[in-house]
Amino acid sequence: MFPERFNTLPAYAFPRLRALLDVHEGGGEAVHMTIGEPKHAFPVWIGDIIAENIGDFGRYPPNAGTPELRQSICDWVMRRYNVPLVAETQVCNLNGTREGLYNAAMALVPEQKNGRPPVIAVPNPFYQVYAVAAVTVGAETVFVPATRENNYLPDYAGLGADVLNRMAAAYVCSPSNPQGAVASREYWAELIGLAEKYDFQIFADECYSEIYRDAPPVGALQVAHEMGADPERVLIFHSLSKRSNLPGLRSGFVAGGPQSLHRIKQLRDFSGAPVPMPLQVVSARVWDDEDHVVENRRLYREKYVIADEIMGDLPGYRAPEAGFFLWLPVGDGEAMALKLWKETGVRVLPGAYLSRDVNGANPGANYIRVAMVAPKNEMRRGLLALRDGIQN
């Protein structure tokens, strides 16, 4: 009744985690450090804008975003990356990045590449939607390790010519989830050059781009523009969830070449659910404002300092460059997650739940992912308990 290829998908990470932990009592007051749901305050004027436009819940919203919203996105991309975009043809509003990352494969990956089944390359560990998108379109998923040895960024250039000749798309997350690594200008340039040579597209998941320690992470579209690459080569995906602490707003965008955006918008016309009008008005205002983003980044920088102070002496600790996760080596990640819950009440995510076994090896199996989204005092309490639980 259902396609057999879906049988290859493991259980989603968070139901799997609940099955592991919820049959046991927690060892103390619960501290939730599993899901990356921002807890910092969003701009106070959000509610006022929704109230002012509440009557527009009675209208069908434009599927790709209002002209004002798409222009605000283009203006932000220009300020942030110095890349000019045409609002009408190169941007589409999304219900968060997950929708776009999934539908891009549906809209753009061909049924065959050079006469053979296409390949979609995915970093391992990975955001689960990448693999589901590949399975949905019937592509062969090639999981490429993103480990400490390669700065937690997949080495797509190391794939064989047979795979590269069939590659239709490659997903990259920078700053990366779960490791907090940032793709350099050189990394993007090499990957874009590889995509030009073998004619595949890069789906750049950049939803953590505004949370960083020092320099702003360089963007994939930025480097492609500087290189003069094919405008269709790179698509970028951004969201207000992390940048602006608005995960429940479900508002983001995809931007790239006009041909790719035409196909994405065409698919969305039939199957997508547009963001409601009042929320599109809010989204435009939020993309226009940087003050709250600067404050948000300041709070995360304080959390980086706390994490370094508490966890810095743990063997293998590596401070994240960006994002809000710690990726901690602990031996057996699943066993450690269970131990920490039972002994301390802290809930973390086993790294294996974000990774796939390939040739008997799982690059996330020896790690846990820790989300630093709670208020500082709660986060400090959780990290202290984590440290003690890992060391004992």
Buried (B, 14 or more C-beta within 10 A) or exposed (E): EEEEBEEEEEEEBEEBBEEBBEEEEBBBEEBBBBBBBBBBEBBEBBEEBBEEBEEBEEEEBBBBBBEBBBBBBBBBBEEBBEBEBEBEBBBBBBBBBBBBBBBBBBBBBEEEBEEEEBBBBBBBBBBBBBBBBBBBBEBBBBBBBBBBEBBBBBBBEEBEEEBBBBBBBBBBBBBBBBBBBBBBEEBBBBBBBBBBEBBBBBBBBBBBBBBBBEEEBBBBBBBBBBBEBBBBBBBBBBBBBBBBBBBEBBBBBBBBBBEBBBBBBEBBEEEBEBBBBBBBBBBBBBBBBBEBBEEBBEBBEEBBEBBEEBBEEBEEBBEBBBBBBBBBBBEBBBEBBBBBBBBBBBBBBBBBBBBBBEEEEBBBBBBBBBBBBBEEEBBBBBBBBBBBBBEE
